[in-house]
């Protein structure tokens, strides 16, 4: 259920990972951003955003079993 998503993010992801996943998928009510938009906003490279996103999604997948 989506109602457990905020708790799942809080329990399994670090702050930067939560921020990137929230921005990427519009979880906090905003629009979904591209990796480039996130990179520009956080002053990091797009490839670094990609690596963090991939790692975070893996953590969430493992958490869900």
PLY file of the C-alpha trace (Angstrom):
ply
format ascii 1.0
element vertex 65
property float x
property float y
property float z
element edge 64
property int vertex1
property int vertex2
end_header
0.00 0.00 0.00
1.13 3.54 -0.68
0.33 4.56 2.89
3.41 2.65 4.08
5.72 4.27 1.54
6.85 7.26 3.66
7.72 4.93 6.54
9.48 2.51 4.19
11.60 5.34 2.79
12.40 6.64 6.27
13.37 3.23 7.64
15.46 1.96 4.75
17.01 4.92 2.95
19.50 7.58 3.94
18.46 11.23 3.71
20.06 11.88 0.29
18.54 8.64 -1.09
15.07 9.62 0.19
15.40 13.06 -1.35
16.37 11.69 -4.76
13.66 9.02 -4.81
11.03 11.54 -3.68
12.01 14.04 -6.36
12.38 11.40 -9.09
8.94 9.88 -8.54
7.01 12.89 -7.25
6.39 11.24 -3.89
6.20 14.49 -1.91
3.39 15.82 -4.05
5.51 17.59 -6.64
6.01 16.60 -10.25
8.40 13.85 -11.21
11.83 15.25 -12.06
14.37 13.90 -14.51
17.77 12.77 -13.30
19.25 15.87 -14.95
16.84 18.18 -13.10
17.68 16.51 -9.80
21.41 16.72 -10.54
21.13 20.43 -11.28
19.07 21.06 -8.15
21.50 19.16 -5.88
24.67 20.30 -7.68
25.81 16.74 -8.38
26.30 14.80 -11.62
23.48 13.05 -13.43
25.42 9.79 -13.27
25.68 10.11 -9.49
21.90 10.63 -9.28
21.49 7.49 -11.40
23.74 5.44 -9.11
21.94 6.64 -5.97
18.54 5.96 -7.55
19.53 2.43 -8.56
21.00 1.65 -5.13
17.91 3.07 -3.38
15.49 1.08 -5.50
17.47 -2.05 -4.70
17.20 -1.32 -0.97
13.45 -0.79 -1.26
13.04 -4.00 -3.26
14.92 -5.94 -0.59
12.85 -4.33 2.16
9.65 -5.43 0.46
10.93 -8.99 0.18
0 1
1 2
2 3
3 4
4 5
5 6
6 7
7 8
8 9
9 10
10 11
11 12
12 13
13 14
14 15
15 16
16 17
17 18
18 19
19 20
20 21
21 22
22 23
23 24
24 25
25 26
26 27
27 28
28 29
29 30
30 31
31 32
32 33
33 34
34 35
35 36
36 37
37 38
38 39
39 40
40 41
41 42
42 43
43 44
44 45
45 46
46 47
47 48
48 49
49 50
50 51
51 52
52 53
53 54
54 55
55 56
56 57
57 58
58 59
59 60
60 61
61 62
62 63
63 64
